[in-house]
Amino acid sequence: MNTKEKGELVEARTIAKLSEFSIDIFLPFGENTRADMIISSNNGLERIQIKGGWIKDGSVRFNCSKVNSNTTGSTRSTYDGDVEAFIIHCPENNGYYHVPIEKANSATMWLRIDESMGDNGKVKWAKDFQLSDKYSSL
């Protein structure tokens, strides 16, 4: 499966998961939009970027930046101003996470799932970003 197919599968699974919470989902037309979807809930409208996560060293990791490529090369940029949050689906643990843009890093973010690794006070725990915790009470 290539990268585009993996991304489409993560998007489809995320849409199905959000549907379980009776959230209205609006999808943009075209490929090069700044957000993957807009969702409407009791929390209001929210522009969302969907990301696939992977597990490494006791954490779910995901990329918080986008790559823009053209004939002169490529550059990385953040999603600041483009989205209010990331929704991450990690197929390895079937986890879904909601990370507000202001809590995200500029490159790759780690959400700790392995509690045996300790906490230095700066750890971002995956359990604190569970998608079901954000939307189950709607």
C-alpha positions in Angstrom: 0.0 0.0 0.0 1.5 3.4 -1.0 1.5 6.5 1.2 -1.6 8.0 -0.5 -3.6 4.8 -0.1 -2.6 4.6 3.6 -3.7 8.2 4.1 -7.1 7.6 2.4 -7.6 4.5 4.6 -6.9 6.5 7.8 -9.3 9.2 6.6 -12.0 6.7 5.9 -11.6 5.0 9.3 -11.6 8.4 11.0 -14.8 9.5 9.2 -16.4 6.2 10.3 -15.3 6.7 13.9 -16.6 10.3 14.1 -19.9 9.1 12.7 -20.3 6.9 15.8 -20.6 10.2 17.8 -23.2 11.6 15.5 -20.9 14.5 14.5 -21.6 16.3 11.3 -18.7 16.0 8.9 -18.1 18.3 5.9 -15.5 17.3 3.3 -13.7 19.8 1.0 -13.8 19.5 -2.7 -10.4 18.9 -4.3 -7.0 17.6 -3.3 -5.1 20.6 -2.1 -7.2 22.1 0.6 -5.7 23.2 3.9 -7.9 21.0 6.1 -9.1 17.4 5.5 -12.5 18.1 7.0 -14.7 20.4 9.0 -16.7 18.9 11.8 -19.7 20.4 13.6 -20.6 19.4 17.1 -21.8 21.1 20.3 -18.3 22.5 20.5 -18.9 24.4 17.2 -17.1 24.2 13.9 -13.6 22.8 13.8 -11.2 22.5 10.9 -9.4 19.1 11.2 -6.2 17.7 9.7 -6.2 13.9 9.8 -2.9 12.1 10.4 -1.9 8.5 10.5 0.1 7.6 13.6 2.6 4.9 14.3 4.0 3.3 17.4 7.7 3.7 18.3 9.5 3.6 21.6 6.3 3.4 23.7 4.6 6.4 21.9 2.1 7.0 19.2 3.9 9.4 16.8 2.5 11.6 14.0 3.8 14.4 11.8 2.6 17.9 12.6 4.0 19.5 9.6 3.3 19.4 5.8 5.7 19.2 3.0 5.3 21.6 0.0 7.2 20.6 -3.1 7.8 22.3 -6.4 10.5 22.3 -9.1 13.0 24.1 -6.8 12.7 21.7 -3.9 10.6 21.2 -0.9 9.8 23.0 2.4 8.1 22.1 5.6 5.5 24.3 7.2 3.1 24.0 10.1 -0.7 23.9 10.1 -1.0 27.0 12.3 -3.9 29.1 11.1 -5.1 26.3 8.8 -6.7 24.0 11.3 -7.9 24.0 14.9 -6.9 20.4 15.6 -5.4 17.1 14.4 -7.2 13.8 14.6 -4.8 10.9 14.6 -5.6 7.3 13.9 -3.0 4.7 14.8 -3.9 1.4 13.1 -1.3 -0.5 15.3 -3.4 0.1 18.5 -6.6 1.2 16.8 -6.3 4.4 18.7 -8.0 7.7 17.8 -6.6 11.0 19.3 -7.7 14.6 19.1 -4.8 17.1 19.5 -5.6 20.8 19.4 -3.2 22.7 17.2 -1.9 24.8 20.1 -0.7 21.6 21.9 1.0 20.2 18.8 4.7 20.4 18.1 6.1 21.9 14.9 7.5 18.6 13.4 6.7 15.2 15.0 4.6 14.7 18.1 4.8 11.8 20.5 1.8 10.7 22.6 3.1 8.3 25.3 1.2 5.0 25.6 3.8 3.1 27.7 3.4 4.1 31.3 6.4 2.1 32.4 8.7 4.6 30.8 8.1 7.3 33.5 7.2 11.0 33.3 9.7 13.9 33.3 6.8 16.4 33.6 6.9 17.1 29.9 5.3 13.9 28.7 2.1 14.2 26.6 0.0 11.1 27.4 -2.1 9.6 24.7 -4.9 8.9 27.2 -5.2 12.7 27.7 -6.1 13.1 24.0 -8.5 10.2 23.4 -11.1 11.1 20.7 -13.8 9.3 22.6 -13.2 11.5 25.7 -13.8 14.6 23.6 -16.9 13.5 21.8 -18.6 10.7 23.8 -20.6 13.2 26.0 -22.2 14.9 23.0 
